[in-house]
């Protein structure tokens, strides 16, 4: 299943503090095949990443351990996403 994780930069200082660990966390997720895409929005107010995991529980567990949530205290919203393009695993 695929999930979109929407990130709101609700605390700029928290974002800066957690950014290096967040990037490392997503890189490890990519290596494991969990994170399939990520990046900030062009307006600088937030970002998004896409997950491919077994179920909603796995998506929420991944997000709860994200340094943006644990250290940065940013708002992360998890939404199940039905991709109409691209390979289904």
MOVENRA-V213483 format. One line per field, one symbol per residue. ss: DSSP state (H for helix, E for strand, L for the rest). A space follows every 10 residues. Layout:
ss = ???
This chain:
ss = LEEEEEEELL LHHHHHHHHH HHHHHHHHHH HLLLEEEEEE LLLLLEEEEE EELLLHHHHH HHHHLLHHHH LLLLEEEEEE ELLLLLLLL
